Amino acid sequence: MGFAKQWKGVNGYMIRDPGTFFTKYDESRGIGFPIAFMLVSFVAVMVPLAVLSAALNVTTPGDAAIGLVAFLALGVVFWVLGLVEALLAHGIVYLFGARGLAKTLEAYAFPTVVRYGLWWIPIVQLVGLYGFYLQIKGMAEFHGISTGKAAIAGILASILYFLPVIVVLAAVIAAFVLDLGSTAEPAPAVLLVEHVA
C-alpha cells in the first residue's frame, strides 16, 4: 500500500473511529513513517489557507505566489514544532517506562489533521482539544501505559513547549511597549552639528 493511501486511511480512522484504530494498530515502521506522516499532515492542513490566499490575490500573481509559499512554509514550521512537542512528550513517557520513540511519534502524527485541521476558525478550535486527546489516547495505547500517565506527559510537554514561546512573545511585546513610550533623542553627531551651526 502506498504512502498516500495509508495517509488517507489513517486520517479516515482518526475522524470516524479512532478508538478501533488505536486498539488494533500493531505495525512497527520506525521513526521515518510518523515523521513523514506528520509533515504531509501539516502541509495538508495549510493547503486551504494557501489556496485562499492565492485566490484572494489572483490579480497580483506575485502576491498570490508569496501567500501560497508563506502558508506552506508555515506548515513546515508547525511540523518542526510538532516534532519538538512529541519529543518532549516521549521524554516524559520514557520516565514512566514507555519505550519506542516511533510509537510516541505515531501517537502525535496520526491525529495531526484532527488537532490542527481547523485551527484558524476560532470556535472550531475546540476540535483541536479533541485532537490533543487523541494524541494522549494514542500514547496510552501504543505504549501500554495508563491514560493518566499519557495525559501528564501530553500536558507537561505542551507546557514545556509553549513556555519558551510565551517568554519570547512577552519579550517582543515588552520591547514594543517600552519603545512606544520613549521619545527619540537626537544622536550625538546631530547635537554637535547643531552646536557648531
VOVEX-760111 format. One record per residue: residue number from 1; residue in one letter; x, y, z of N, C-alpha, C in turn. Coordinates in steps of 0.001 Angstrom, whole numbers, plus 500000, padded with zeros to 6 digits. Layout:
<pts>
{NUM, A, {X, Y, Z}, {X, Y, Z}, {X, Y, Z}}
...
</pts>
This chain:
<pts>
{1, M, {500842, 498831, 500000}, {500000, 500000, 500000}, {500895, 501243, 500000}}
{2, G, {500592, 502222, 499141}, {501388, 503426, 499031}, {501176, 504365, 500202}}
{3, F, {502126, 505291, 500356}, {502079, 506231, 501472}, {500806, 507077, 501436}}
{4, A, {500438, 507563, 500255}, {499251, 508424, 500146}, {497992, 507680, 500581}}
{5, K, {497900, 506421, 500208}, {496731, 505624, 500591}, {496720, 505373, 502096}}
{6, Q, {497881, 505112, 502668}, {497974, 504911, 504116}, {497624, 506199, 504854}}
{7, W, {498131, 507336, 504354}, {497844, 508621, 504988}, {496349, 508892, 504985}}
{8, K, {495726, 508676, 503860}, {494282, 508898, 503747}, {493506, 507939, 504653}}
{9, G, {493910, 506669, 504689}, {493227, 505677, 505519}, {493323, 505974, 507002}}
{10, V, {494518, 506343, 507476}, {494701, 506654, 508896}, {493879, 507883, 509272}}
{11, N, {493886, 508906, 508426}, {493103, 510105, 508727}, {491610, 509811, 508720}}
{12, G, {491181, 508905, 507854}, {489779, 508490, 507867}, {489407, 507840, 509185}}
{13, Y, {490286, 506980, 509693}, {490045, 506358, 511005}, {490051, 507390, 512129}}
{14, M, {490969, 508359, 512064}, {491043, 509381, 513118}, {489751, 510197, 513180}}
{15, I, {489078, 510337, 512054}, {487833, 511098, 512024}, {486644, 510214, 512391}}
{16, R, {486595, 508998, 511856}, {485424, 508134, 512037}, {485481, 507259, 513285}}
{17, D, {486603, 506582, 513510}, {486664, 505591, 514586}, {488080, 505460, 515152}}
{18, P, {488561, 506481, 515860}, {489935, 506420, 516365}, {490146, 505337, 517419}}
{19, G, {489119, 505049, 518217}, {489266, 504030, 519263}, {489621, 502675, 518681}}
{20, T, {488920, 502279, 517641}, {489213, 500996, 516981}, {490611, 501023, 516391}}
{21, F, {490974, 502132, 515771}, {492303, 502230, 515166}, {493384, 502043, 516218}}
{22, F, {493280, 502743, 517345}, {494318, 502670, 518361}, {494434, 501269, 518964}}
{23, T, {493325, 500588, 519172}, {493392, 499258, 519773}, {493877, 498198, 518790}}
{24, K, {493631, 498376, 517496}, {494006, 497348, 516520}, {495335, 497624, 515825}}
{25, Y, {495846, 498828, 515939}, {497089, 499177, 515245}, {498252, 498469, 515927}}
{26, D, {499004, 497687, 515161}, {500135, 496958, 515742}, {501331, 496906, 514794}}
{27, E, {501447, 497872, 513911}, {502551, 497884, 512963}, {503762, 498581, 513574}}
{28, S, {504929, 498169, 513101}, {506168, 498790, 513548}, {506915, 499248, 512299}}
{29, R, {507012, 500551, 512123}, {507576, 501088, 510881}, {508846, 501892, 511102}}
{30, G, {509247, 502166, 512284}, {510395, 503032, 512510}, {509961, 504484, 512594}}
{31, I, {510916, 505380, 512805}, {510568, 506780, 513026}, {510331, 507548, 511729}}
{32, G, {510797, 507047, 510605}, {510636, 507754, 509332}, {509185, 507933, 508924}}
{33, F, {508373, 506900, 509120}, {506969, 506970, 508707}, {506187, 508039, 509471}}
{34, P, {506227, 508071, 510819}, {505454, 509113, 511508}, {505982, 510527, 511238}}
{35, I, {507291, 510668, 511034}, {507834, 511990, 510723}, {507301, 512472, 509377}}
{36, A, {507337, 511593, 508371}, {506807, 511950, 507049}, {505297, 512167, 507117}}
{37, F, {504606, 511326, 507883}, {503150, 511441, 508033}, {502782, 512802, 508617}}
{38, M, {503538, 513221, 509645}, {503257, 514497, 510290}, {503546, 515659, 509334}}
{39, L, {504626, 515566, 508558}, {504952, 516625, 507605}, {503845, 516789, 506568}}
{40, V, {503420, 515686, 505982}, {502353, 515732, 504977}, {501066, 516271, 505605}}
{41, S, {500784, 515884, 506845}, {499576, 516348, 507525}, {499599, 517856, 507748}}
{42, F, {500726, 518389, 508211}, {500807, 519830, 508451}, {500728, 520618, 507148}}
{43, V, {501355, 520113, 506093}, {501253, 520802, 504801}, {499812, 520738, 504303}}
{44, A, {499166, 519589, 504457}, {497768, 519447, 504025}, {496851, 520382, 504812}}
{45, V, {497137, 520573, 506078}, {496333, 521468, 506912}, {496458, 522914, 506416}}
{46, M, {497623, 523267, 505891}, {497852, 524637, 505434}, {497371, 524883, 504008}}
{47, V, {497114, 523838, 503235}, {496710, 523999, 501835}, {495459, 524868, 501677}}
{48, P, {494388, 524672, 502467}, {493218, 525544, 502271}, {493532, 527026, 502441}}
{49, L, {494342, 527375, 503438}, {494707, 528777, 503638}, {495613, 529280, 502523}}
{50, A, {496514, 528413, 502058}, {497406, 528809, 500967}, {496615, 529072, 499695}}
{51, V, {495659, 528196, 499393}, {494832, 528378, 498204}, {493952, 529618, 498353}}
{52, L, {493389, 529833, 499529}, {492568, 531013, 499763}, {493387, 532292, 499594}}
{53, S, {494599, 532294, 500128}, {495477, 533454, 499979}, {495792, 533703, 498510}}
{54, A, {496080, 532642, 497771}, {496365, 532796, 496343}, {495127, 533290, 495594}}
{55, A, {493952, 532780, 495941}, {492717, 533178, 495257}, {492375, 534635, 495541}}
{56, L, {492592, 535093, 496764}, {492291, 536487, 497108}, {493264, 537465, 496446}}
{57, N, {494413, 536968, 496049}, {495416, 537820, 495404}, {495623, 537448, 493935}}
{58, V, {494586, 536925, 493316}, {494707, 536436, 491944}, {495066, 537558, 490964}}
{59, T, {494700, 538786, 491272}, {495006, 539898, 490362}, {496473, 540311, 490425}}
{60, T, {497151, 539946, 491508}, {498580, 540220, 491628}, {499307, 538889, 491823}}
{61, P, {499741, 538276, 490724}, {500351, 536939, 490801}, {501540, 536843, 491751}}
{62, G, {502315, 537914, 491872}, {503455, 537881, 492800}, {503004, 537718, 494236}}
{63, D, {501994, 538487, 494630}, {501457, 538372, 495983}, {500795, 537015, 496204}}
{64, A, {500128, 536501, 495170}, {499487, 535190, 495279}, {500527, 534107, 495518}}
{65, A, {501638, 534179, 494795}, {502703, 533187, 494960}, {503346, 533303, 496339}}
{66, I, {503554, 534551, 496792}, {504150, 534760, 498119}, {503239, 534194, 499203}}
{67, G, {501939, 534459, 499107}, {500996, 533930, 500093}, {500967, 532416, 500093}}
{68, L, {500974, 531824, 498913}, {500963, 530360, 498787}, {502192, 529757, 499447}}
{69, V, {503352, 530291, 499116}, {504607, 529769, 499675}, {504678, 530027, 501177}}
{70, A, {504221, 531199, 501611}, {504291, 531535, 503040}, {503459, 530569, 503884}}
{71, F, {502244, 530256, 503430}, {501418, 529339, 504215}, {501973, 527919, 504197}}
{72, L, {502514, 527487, 503077}, {503110, 526145, 503039}, {504366, 526088, 503903}}
{73, A, {505145, 527181, 503916}, {506317, 527244, 504797}, {505887, 527240, 506261}}
{74, L, {504766, 527897, 506568}, {504243, 527876, 507929}, {503875, 526445, 508341}}
{75, G, {503396, 525651, 507397}, {503120, 524236, 507666}, {504380, 523490, 508064}}
{76, V, {505501, 523803, 507420}, {506778, 523159, 507763}, {507232, 523610, 509149}}
{77, V, {507025, 524883, 509473}, {507369, 525378, 510821}, {506528, 524656, 511874}}
{78, F, {505223, 524519, 511615}, {504359, 523789, 512549}, {504828, 522336, 512697}}
{79, W, {505300, 521745, 511614}, {505798, 520369, 511647}, {506986, 520266, 512605}}
{80, V, {507935, 521197, 512488}, {509107, 521177, 513369}, {508667, 521345, 514825}}
{81, L, {507754, 522284, 515071}, {507265, 522491, 516438}, {506503, 521272, 516952}}
{82, G, {505748, 520612, 516067}, {505046, 519385, 516447}, {506013, 518274, 516821}}
{83, L, {507128, 518181, 516090}, {508149, 517180, 516425}, {508782, 517478, 517779}}
{84, V, {509031, 518741, 518052}, {509608, 519125, 519347}, {508652, 518743, 520478}}
{85, E, {507366, 519032, 520296}, {506385, 518676, 521323}, {506336, 517161, 521524}}
{86, A, {506374, 516397, 520435}, {506347, 514931, 520534}, {507593, 514405, 521239}}
{87, L, {508743, 515002, 520953}, {509979, 514563, 521619}, {509943, 514860, 523114}}
{88, L, {509390, 516011, 523480}, {509235, 516326, 524907}, {508301, 515327, 525580}}
{89, A, {507192, 515003, 524913}, {506254, 514017, 525468}, {506920, 512654, 525599}}
{90, H, {507741, 512295, 524618}, {508415, 510995, 524702}, {509383, 510954, 525881}}
{91, G, {510081, 512063, 526110}, {510985, 512105, 527265}, {510240, 511869, 528569}}
{92, I, {509020, 512370, 528655}, {508232, 512206, 529888}, {507675, 510788, 529997}}
{93, V, {507126, 510235, 528899}, {506606, 508860, 528986}, {507742, 507859, 529171}}
{94, Y, {508945, 508213, 528732}, {510107, 507360, 528957}, {510352, 507201, 530455}}
{95, L, {510142, 508288, 531208}, {510297, 508222, 532665}, {509262, 507289, 533298}}
{96, F, {508108, 507109, 532619}, {507063, 506204, 533097}, {507288, 504770, 532622}}
{97, G, {508399, 504526, 531927}, {508722, 503178, 531495}, {508377, 502858, 530049}}
{98, A, {507836, 503798, 529323}, {507486, 503558, 527920}, {508751, 503591, 527075}}
{99, R, {508812, 502718, 526101}, {509968, 502655, 525199}, {509473, 502706, 523759}}
{100, G, {510316, 503220, 522897}, {509984, 503271, 521487}, {509583, 504660, 521037}}
{101, L, {510554, 505435, 520542}, {510287, 506784, 520075}, {509283, 506778, 518922}}
{102, A, {509362, 505763, 518066}, {508448, 505702, 516917}, {506994, 505644, 517373}}
{103, K, {506736, 504963, 518484}, {505361, 504862, 518987}, {504829, 506226, 519417}}
{104, T, {505664, 507003, 520100}, {505238, 508336, 520511}, {505032, 509229, 519298}}
{105, L, {505941, 509145, 518336}, {505802, 509946, 517117}, {504529, 509567, 516359}}
{106, E, {504211, 508281, 516332}, {502959, 507857, 515680}, {501743, 508405, 516432}}
{107, A, {501798, 508358, 517754}, {500678, 508871, 518554}, {500461, 510356, 518303}}
{108, Y, {501536, 511092, 518074}, {501410, 512526, 517796}, {501106, 512793, 516321}}
{109, A, {501611, 511965, 515431}, {501447, 512211, 513993}, {500043, 511890, 513494}}
{110, F, {499485, 510763, 513902}, {498224, 510299, 513312}, {497057, 511272, 513535}}
{111, P, {496881, 511889, 514708}, {495768, 512842, 514881}, {496083, 514283, 514458}}
{112, T, {497172, 514517, 513745}, {497572, 515882, 513389}, {496472, 516634, 512649}}
{113, V, {495852, 516004, 511665}, {494814, 516683, 510884}, {493624, 517039, 511775}}
{114, V, {493268, 516146, 512692}, {492147, 516425, 513595}, {492504, 517578, 514533}}
{115, R, {493723, 517579, 515058}, {494112, 518604, 516029}, {494304, 519980, 515384}}
{116, Y, {494878, 520005, 514198}, {495238, 521295, 513596}, {494456, 521643, 512329}}
{117, G, {493557, 520783, 511915}, {492862, 520977, 510649}, {492105, 522271, 510520}}
{118, L, {491509, 522753, 511583}, {490688, 523968, 511519}, {491132, 524998, 512541}}
{119, W, {492431, 525100, 512786}, {492952, 525974, 513834}, {492664, 527445, 513572}}
{120, W, {492409, 527826, 512349}, {492199, 529243, 512045}, {490760, 529707, 512262}}
{121, I, {489839, 528786, 512569}, {488449, 529152, 512837}, {488265, 529167, 514351}}
{122, P, {488014, 530346, 514951}, {488037, 530469, 516420}, {487175, 529471, 517180}}
{123, I, {485901, 529331, 516874}, {485021, 528456, 517657}, {485365, 526989, 517432}}
{124, V, {485781, 526652, 516220}, {486056, 525259, 515882}, {487381, 524793, 516486}}
{125, Q, {488144, 525693, 517092}, {489405, 525295, 517708}, {489203, 524269, 518807}}
{126, L, {487987, 524144, 519312}, {487710, 523109, 520318}, {487963, 521719, 519763}}
{127, V, {487858, 521563, 518446}, {488183, 520281, 517810}, {489650, 519954, 518058}}
{128, G, {490478, 520991, 518141}, {491889, 520791, 518441}, {492104, 520120, 519777}}
{129, L, {491265, 520433, 520755}, {491363, 519752, 522053}, {491059, 518267, 521910}}
{130, Y, {490106, 517945, 521033}, {489810, 516535, 520775}, {491013, 515859, 520113}}
{131, G, {491667, 516565, 519204}, {492875, 516025, 518579}, {493975, 515804, 519598}}
{132, F, {494096, 516725, 520563}, {495075, 516570, 521634}, {494735, 515341, 522483}}
{133, Y, {493451, 515158, 522764}, {493005, 513969, 523494}, {493381, 512699, 522724}}
{134, L, {493205, 512723, 521402}, {493557, 511549, 520589}, {495057, 511260, 520668}}
{135, Q, {495875, 512295, 520741}, {497312, 512074, 520882}, {497623, 511413, 522225}}
{136, I, {496945, 511840, 523269}, {497128, 511229, 524588}, {496657, 509777, 524558}}
{137, K, {495497, 509544, 523966}, {494954, 508184, 523856}, {495905, 507286, 523070}}
{138, G, {496466, 507831, 521990}, {497424, 507073, 521193}, {498663, 506695, 521981}}
{139, M, {499194, 507640, 522764}, {500364, 507322, 523593}, {500044, 506225, 524594}}
{140, A, {498879, 506313, 525210}, {498486, 505295, 526195}, {498378, 503923, 525541}}
{141, E, {497707, 503857, 524402}, {497508, 502560, 523722}, {498812, 502013, 523162}}
{142, F, {499584, 502838, 522471}, {500800, 502357, 521808}, {501885, 501946, 522797}}
{143, H, {501939, 502628, 523949}, {502967, 502313, 524942}, {502466, 501375, 526041}}
{144, G, {501168, 501135, 526092}, {500634, 500273, 527142}, {500725, 500900, 528519}}
{145, I, {500553, 502225, 528589}, {500566, 502914, 529877}, {499160, 503445, 530136}}
{146, S, {498933, 503916, 531351}, {497609, 504424, 531684}, {497353, 505748, 530953}}
{147, T, {496082, 506041, 530759}, {495707, 507302, 530127}, {496138, 508484, 530989}}
{148, G, {496127, 508315, 532310}, {496567, 509371, 533218}, {498039, 509717, 533014}}
{149, K, {498889, 508696, 532894}, {500316, 508952, 532656}, {500524, 509603, 531294}}
{150, A, {499797, 509140, 530302}, {499907, 509737, 528964}, {499425, 511189, 528990}}
{151, A, {498367, 511458, 529771}, {497857, 512827, 529884}, {498882, 513730, 530561}}
{152, I, {499516, 513227, 531608}, {500565, 514001, 532282}, {501675, 514337, 531290}}
{153, A, {502090, 513345, 530503}, {503142, 513564, 529514}, {502710, 514588, 528472}}
{154, G, {501485, 514459, 527969}, {500997, 515378, 526949}, {500861, 516799, 527459}}
{155, I, {500318, 516943, 528661}, {500110, 518287, 529227}, {501452, 518938, 529579}}
{156, L, {502350, 518183, 530221}, {503665, 518733, 530554}, {504446, 519092, 529298}}
{157, A, {504359, 518255, 528266}, {505050, 518551, 527008}, {504506, 519832, 526389}}
{158, S, {503203, 520022, 526462}, {502606, 521248, 525924}, {503064, 522471, 526697}}
{159, I, {503120, 522340, 528011}, {503564, 523466, 528842}, {505035, 523771, 528562}}
{160, L, {505869, 522736, 528553}, {507297, 522944, 528290}, {507527, 523476, 526879}}
{161, Y, {506660, 523084, 525983}, {506765, 523500, 524587}, {506321, 524948, 524415}}
{162, F, {505236, 525342, 525089}, {504699, 526685, 524934}, {505394, 527722, 525809}}
{163, L, {506019, 527308, 526906}, {506646, 528257, 527815}, {507699, 529122, 527124}}
{164, P, {508655, 528555, 526383}, {509621, 529422, 525691}, {508957, 530336, 524662}}
{165, V, {507932, 529838, 523983}, {507222, 530654, 523002}, {506570, 531848, 523688}}
{166, I, {505946, 531616, 524850}, {505288, 532690, 525593}, {506320, 533700, 526092}}
{167, V, {507473, 533215, 526562}, {508525, 534111, 527058}, {509041, 534992, 525917}}
{168, V, {509266, 534407, 524744}, {509763, 535187, 523605}, {508721, 536216, 523172}}
{169, L, {507462, 535792, 523089}, {506399, 536738, 522714}, {506275, 537865, 523732}}
{170, A, {506362, 537525, 525010}, {506281, 538558, 526054}, {507448, 539530, 525928}}
{171, A, {508633, 539027, 525627}, {509802, 539904, 525470}, {509632, 540833, 524271}}
{172, V, {509106, 540308, 523166}, {508888, 541137, 521976}, {507838, 542206, 522261}}
{173, I, {506743, 541809, 522896}, {505682, 542770, 523227}, {506205, 543821, 524211}}
{174, A, {506959, 543392, 525219}, {507515, 544340, 526187}, {508461, 545325, 525501}}
{175, A, {509269, 544837, 524576}, {510177, 545741, 523855}, {509394, 546766, 523055}}
{176, F, {508304, 546323, 522438}, {507444, 547240, 521689}, {506822, 548285, 522609}}
{177, V, {506255, 547828, 523716}, {505570, 548728, 524644}, {506556, 549717, 525253}}
{178, L, {507708, 549242, 525675}, {508702, 550136, 526270}, {509246, 551131, 525241}}
{179, D, {509357, 550700, 523997}, {509860, 551576, 522945}, {508832, 552635, 522563}}
{180, L, {507548, 552314, 522671}, {506499, 553270, 522314}, {506474, 554469, 523252}}
{181, G, {506843, 554275, 524499}, {506770, 555341, 525476}, {507971, 556271, 525466}}
{182, S, {509050, 555889, 524840}, {510246, 556733, 524866}, {510248, 557700, 523685}}
{183, T, {510836, 558845, 523917}, {510983, 559815, 522832}, {512378, 559669, 522251}}
{184, A, {512448, 559842, 520970}, {513740, 559698, 520295}, {514584, 560947, 520551}}
{185, E, {515793, 560752, 521026}, {516708, 561862, 521235}, {517650, 561934, 520049}}
{186, P, {518080, 563114, 519671}, {518993, 563222, 518538}, {520321, 562545, 518854}}
{187, A, {520916, 562001, 517852}, {522203, 561338, 518008}, {523268, 562371, 518368}}
{188, P, {524364, 561989, 519045}, {525404, 562936, 519440}, {525997, 563717, 518254}}
{189, A, {526112, 563092, 517111}, {526663, 563776, 515942}, {525743, 564912, 515517}}
{190, V, {524432, 564709, 515589}, {523464, 565743, 515245}, {523567, 566895, 516228}}
{191, L, {523751, 566605, 517505}, {523906, 567660, 518501}, {525161, 568486, 518237}}
{192, L, {526234, 567839, 517833}, {527475, 568547, 517544}, {527292, 569485, 516367}}
{193, V, {526604, 569006, 515317}, {526362, 569831, 514136}, {525494, 571029, 514511}}
{194, E, {524460, 570823, 515332}, {523600, 571912, 515753}, {524387, 572941, 516580}}
{195, H, {525287, 572458, 517415}, {526050, 573365, 518274}, {527015, 574232, 517456}}
{196, V, {527647, 573630, 516476}, {528601, 574335, 515624}, {527867, 575343, 514762}}
{197, A, {526692, 575001, 514270}, {525951, 575893, 513374}, {525350, 576981, 514158}}
</pts>
